[in-house]
Amino acid sequence: MSTIHKMTDQEVFAMQQRIDQGIRLAHQRLIKRAIHDNLSLIVYRDGAVRDIPANEF
């Protein structure tokens, strides 16, 4: 039978940091790939959905 490990506040914070870092890295890679492939990205800005060329990021 497995035991349940309750994470400490410090462990939770560290995990949140790693998740945030992964999201930032994925975002950077998405923009870099879109620029390389001369694509645009669909974003939600100022209450509207917009199609923005990646080279404007």
Secondary structure by P-SEA (a helix, b strand, c coil): cbbbbbbcaaaaaaaaaaaaaaaaaaaaaaaaaaaaabbbbbbbcccbbbbbccccc
